[in-house]
């Protein structure tokens, strides 16, 4: 594979130290991995007024947000944009599995956003994260603008588009999490996760990036 850009070891170290940005795009969450009816069946609670149901949906969204941040995953499919400073043989999309690349572009030396040829790469779908992998006989674009965030990738990732795609164990943990928030409202920090649920997230779903290539 021919690399269009040359970087010194010192510059690579500098780039490794820089955290890349992930920006969520698209519409806000409309499909939840657990729903009001699931919580009613689990906790045996009857919600009789609209204000109560709105509040429970708020707790569900809060629990899902906390769980996604803690596990470093997207549960229901979400669309993200991420940016890179130079091309590498593979680019890990660290927001969920089953990734679909919607657009893969770069700014060329004329500062024009240009599409990376679709036949030069493929998406390796893996757990926990999918990756963009350049084919062995392809070449990186040689006219990349030398600046930060010169590569722009939009992708969709998650377990799937419906709650049934989310693992049953994770959905049960979310039900326990929301039930705990409901029963302890006013008596717990907003960012606290009950120990039994936290342990489940840690053991089965959390992704911890501890290697030297987390910058990819």
C-alpha positions in Angstrom: 0.0 0.0 0.0 1.3 3.4 -1.0 0.9 6.1 1.6 0.2 9.6 0.2 1.5 11.4 3.3 4.7 11.0 5.3 4.9 11.6 9.1 7.9 11.6 11.3 7.9 9.5 14.5 7.7 12.7 16.5 4.5 13.9 14.7 2.9 10.4 15.1 3.5 10.6 18.9 1.8 14.0 18.9 -1.2 12.7 17.0 -1.5 9.7 19.2 -1.8 11.9 22.2 -4.8 13.8 20.7 -8.3 12.6 21.4 -10.6 12.4 18.4 -14.0 14.0 18.3 -17.2 12.1 18.0 -20.3 14.2 17.3 -23.8 12.7 17.3 -25.9 13.7 14.3 -29.4 12.9 13.1 -32.7 13.0 15.1 -32.9 12.6 18.9 -33.7 9.2 20.3 -37.2 8.0 19.3 -36.7 4.3 19.8 -35.7 3.0 23.2 -34.1 -0.3 24.2 -36.7 -0.6 26.9 -40.2 0.9 26.9 -42.8 2.0 29.4 -44.7 -1.3 29.0 -41.5 -3.3 29.8 -41.0 -1.3 33.0 -44.6 -1.8 34.0 -44.3 -5.5 33.6 -41.0 -5.6 35.4 -41.8 -3.4 38.4 -45.5 -4.0 38.5 -46.3 -0.3 38.6 -49.4 1.3 37.1 -49.0 4.8 35.6 -52.3 6.5 35.4 -51.5 10.0 34.2 -49.6 11.5 31.3 -47.2 13.4 33.6 -46.1 10.2 35.2 -45.5 8.4 31.9 -43.5 11.3 30.7 -41.4 11.2 33.8 -40.8 7.4 33.5 -39.7 7.9 29.9 -37.3 10.6 31.1 -35.8 8.1 33.6 -35.4 5.6 30.8 -33.6 8.1 28.7 -31.4 9.1 31.6 -30.5 5.5 32.4 -29.8 4.7 28.7 -27.5 7.8 28.4 -25.6 6.8 31.6 -25.3 3.2 30.4 -24.1 4.1 26.9 -21.4 6.5 28.4 -20.3 3.9 30.9 -20.1 1.0 28.4 -18.8 3.1 25.5 -21.4 1.6 23.2 -24.4 2.7 21.2 -27.4 0.5 22.0 -30.1 1.4 19.4 -28.5 2.5 16.1 -27.1 6.1 16.2 -25.5 8.2 13.6 -22.1 9.9 14.4 -19.5 12.0 12.7 -15.8 11.5 13.6 -12.7 13.2 12.2 -9.1 12.2 11.5 -5.9 14.0 10.7 -4.4 11.5 8.3 -5.2 8.1 6.7 -4.2 4.8 8.3 -4.7 1.2 7.2 -7.7 0.9 9.5 -9.9 3.3 11.4 -11.9 2.0 14.3 -15.3 3.5 14.8 -15.6 3.5 18.5 -19.3 4.0 19.0 -20.8 0.5 18.5 -20.9 -2.6 16.5 -22.6 -3.3 13.1 -21.3 0.0 11.7 -22.5 1.3 8.3 -20.4 4.0 6.7 -22.7 6.7 5.3 -20.0 9.0 4.0 -16.2 8.9 4.0 -14.6 12.2 2.8 -11.4 14.3 3.1 -10.4 17.8 2.3 -8.0 17.9 -0.6 -5.2 20.4 -1.1 -7.7 22.8 -2.8 -9.8 22.7 0.4 -12.6 20.8 -1.3 -14.4 18.0 0.5 -13.8 14.9 -1.6 -15.3 11.4 -1.4 -12.9 8.5 -0.7 -13.4 5.9 -3.4 -15.8 3.2 -2.1 -13.8 0.4 -3.8 -10.6 1.3 -1.9 -11.9 0.1 1.5 -14.4 -2.1 3.3 -16.1 -2.1 6.7 -15.0 -4.9 9.1 -18.0 -5.6 11.4 -16.8 -6.8 14.7 -17.7 -6.7 18.4 -17.4 -4.3 20.2 -16.4 -1.9 17.4 -16.4 -2.0 13.6 -13.5 -0.6 11.5 -12.8 0.9 8.1 -10.1 -1.2 6.5 -8.3 -0.1 3.4 -7.8 -2.9 0.8 -4.2 -4.2 0.3 -4.1 -3.1 -3.4 -5.5 0.4 -2.7 -3.7 3.6 -2.2 -4.4 6.4 0.3 -5.4 9.7 -1.4 -2.2 11.7 -2.0 -3.8 15.1 -2.1 -4.9 15.4 1.5 -4.9 18.8 3.1 -2.3 18.9 5.9 -4.5 20.1 8.8 -6.3 18.6 11.7 -9.8 17.1 11.1 -9.1 16.9 7.3 -10.9 13.5 7.2 -14.6 13.3 7.9 -16.5 10.1 8.5 -20.2 9.7 9.1 -21.4 6.3 10.2 -24.3 4.5 11.9 -23.6 2.0 14.6 -25.4 0.1 17.4 -26.9 -3.3 18.1 -29.7 -2.6 15.6 -32.6 -0.4 14.8 -35.1 -2.0 17.2 -35.1 -2.9 20.9 -35.3 -6.6 20.0 -31.7 -6.2 18.6 -30.4 -5.2 22.0 -29.1 -8.2 24.1 -31.7 -9.5 26.6 -29.2 -9.2 29.5 -28.5 -5.5 28.7 -32.2 -4.8 28.6 -32.8 -6.5 32.0 -30.0 -4.4 33.5 -31.6 -1.2 32.1 -34.9 -2.3 33.7 -33.2 -2.7 37.0 -31.5 0.6 36.6 -34.7 2.5 35.8 -36.6 0.8 38.7 -33.8 1.9 41.1 -34.0 5.5 39.8 -37.8 5.5 40.2 -37.7 4.0 43.8 -34.9 6.3 44.9 -35.8 9.5 43.3 -34.4 12.4 45.3 -32.1 10.2 47.2 -29.4 9.4 44.7 -26.8 11.4 42.6 -27.9 11.9 39.0 -24.7 10.0 37.7 -24.9 7.1 40.1 -25.5 3.5 38.9 -26.7 0.9 41.5 -23.9 -1.6 42.3 -25.7 -4.7 41.0 -26.4 -3.0 37.7 -22.9 -1.5 37.5 -21.4 -4.9 38.0 -23.5 -6.3 35.1 -22.4 -3.5 32.8 -18.8 -4.0 33.7 -18.8 -7.8 33.3 -20.6 -8.1 30.0 -20.9 -4.9 28.1 -18.3 -2.3 29.0 -15.5 -1.6 26.5 -12.2 -0.4 28.0 -9.6 1.0 25.6 -6.2 0.4 27.2 -4.0 -0.2 24.2 -1.7 2.2 22.4 -4.0 2.6 19.3 -7.0 4.2 20.9 -6.3 7.3 18.8 -7.4 5.4 15.7 
